[in-house]
Amino acid sequence: MRRLPRNVVSDLLVLSLLSLLGIVGYETSFGDLNFLVAAIAGLVVGTLAAVAGAVWRLGVLTTVLVAVAAYFILGTPFTMPETGLFAVLPSLTSLAGLAYGAVFGWADIVTIGTPVEAPYYIAALPYFAAWLVSLVGTMLATRWLPKRRTALRASVLVIGPALLYLSGILLGTDEPYFAGVRGVAFAVIALVWIAWHRGTTVEATGEGAKRLRRQKITGTSAVVAGAVAIGAIAGVAFAPVSPERFVLRDEVVPPFDPLEFPSPLSGFRKYTKDLAEETLFTVRGLQPGDTLRLATMDSYTGRLWNVAGPEDAGSDAGYGIVGESLPEPGLADLGSKRDVEIEVGAYSDVWLPTVGYGSSLHLQDAASAARASDLRYNPDAGTAVLTSGIGEGTRYELTANVQREPDTDDMLDVPVADLTLPIVENSPDVAEAKASELAGDAASPIEQLRAIEKALKTNGFLSHGLASDEVASRAGHGADRITELFTRSQMVGDAEQYAAAMALMARDLGYPARVVMGFAPDVAEGQDEVEVVGDDVTAWVEVAFDGIGWVSFHPTPDQVDVPKEETPKPKSEPQPQVRQPPRAEQTEDELLATVEIDDTDDDDKDRPFQIPGWVWIALGSIAIPAALVFLPMLAAALIKAARRRRRRSGPNDRQAAAAWDELVDRYAELGFEPPTRATRLQSARALEQQVVEQGLGDAMQGADAAAEGVPLSTLASTIDRDVFDGRPVSDEVVARRWTEAEAATAAVTAAVGRARRFISRYRIRRRR
């Protein structure tokens, strides 16, 4: 082992401080400083791995392998303790998360809604970033910088922390985290540290050293003061009044595309016909008048209302990956709080029922919690999606606030919000005509919309198209169906048609309107648990008002008694009588014999034995860390064996010389420092002196006696004589030289101790 110089230790402290200042910028993405636990752990693991490689004189490749093993073995308790064994030991899931976080975390963090809490491996991103920068920086500080401590080389080492600082900006949000304080601190520390390396190669003593130190202090102070002053003046002079912060999340479109799934409103009749009496959800925590929001649709194609896709830049279709914390809506006047728990029954789809605008959502069942990375949420729409789908047994908790619904009189002077929504395409002309007719002479937007709502609700009739309904009602809400709704003698339909029609009418008037589909169960005062059935499905319209949010309108009528149209009764005409054939004495059913069918499933009898999943998990948790530790050792052993085979080939004089090369390499792998340019005899004396200095002389003498070994100086002189005396070297002499060299290396290997023997198995040294 060798000790690190004091100036190297100070360099490592400065680099760690600069890296910490840089990675603190991730706070804007994570929302708090909890990620610093993972980041600091990455700094410590990377730094210690590189320091261990320098202290134990490991090669660069071996040091990197040791650092990779430490990254996986030590990362679990700091990044994802809930997936580890006893929260400390790595498991198959945590090891996979550490790998996924290092590779895919960079893409995930710019598509996840802030604060970032999902997927489960996201904390591995700051851990990996800090680990990588500290590993490379420490290796340069301990191996490359001490050879020539110049300002230029110190500047190269600052690149790593500067990249961390830049990544904190690009991966964050448009709200900086103490940007001025962090920037000035980073610049001052970096400039002082770089300037202090200027002139370190100049040798001076006494008065010259003092004068050089005074010059360095004065020059460094002048550089720092000048940089701060110029930076402050330039910032005031050239900074824009309203600076726009460039961050990657504003340039990256979230990967979720709602258009990959069918429009929820197109399946409206499925609930009223097939699932009318089925329990879709069991909800706890609802209050009277609450509705469950399933999907919000603001795009119309002439065939149906649908959720706008991500290519509609002006829409609010911002579905992004979220954790348990949900982002706040951009336009809403939130009121009372709801803490609801929802358990899914007969419902099966990707849309999660929600209440109001959520602030947190926690998937409780194990199957859904394992797919938490599939959760997407749109804060402006107040709707959530689990892209892998939900089904019976899914449970989740939702904390939300509902939108306040102001009185109509209080909104007479309130304009609609200035929002850009997707353009309505192929809207029927009758909708625009009806909008002008029903709005009448109303002046304000709220009065016009309430007039349309009232006209549809009082003049229309409700029909789900069931066999029990008095009048048939065709499903769908395309342009032809909306035209039929307004051109029939009576308006007949259900919430699907009325909500779609009113939203089109509002959009024709120039108001930002959207259709919301959900469920409106009857909730009694004080009722804790409510079973939501398919017959509770409904749809309504929301229009955005400035400073208030999305106000709801319910145009669906309640009356179902549709007046019947008078139609003349056709006259009956007499038909000739036809004699019927005689009735058979036996029915066909009586001619069929009863057959007993054995439905026993014989597949289970031939099914092969399967190893349980927990066995694979346990094996993976043990095998992967073991592989990280022992595979590099195996690779080094194979390389050394190949090296030995090459040296035992060729002319005998070269084989004898190669025995000494093998001995020197084995000594170097055990931590000794053979001279790089020296004769065999000089190298032997240097190694013998190091053995004595390290207190291994007595142990070496005992081992030499037991192995009948010879001193290194004698072996070096003997090999010199074999190589240079001009006589041929016999096979017996070659074998004897290799035996003596192996005895010497075996003696020193036994003397150095277990730790150095174990580390030497990772080292690879090839004497050139």
Summary of the structure (lengths in Angstrom):
residues: 768
radius of gyration: 39.6
end to end distance: 23.2
largest distance: 139.4
contacts: 2369
relative contact order: 0.08
helix: 50%
strand: 13%
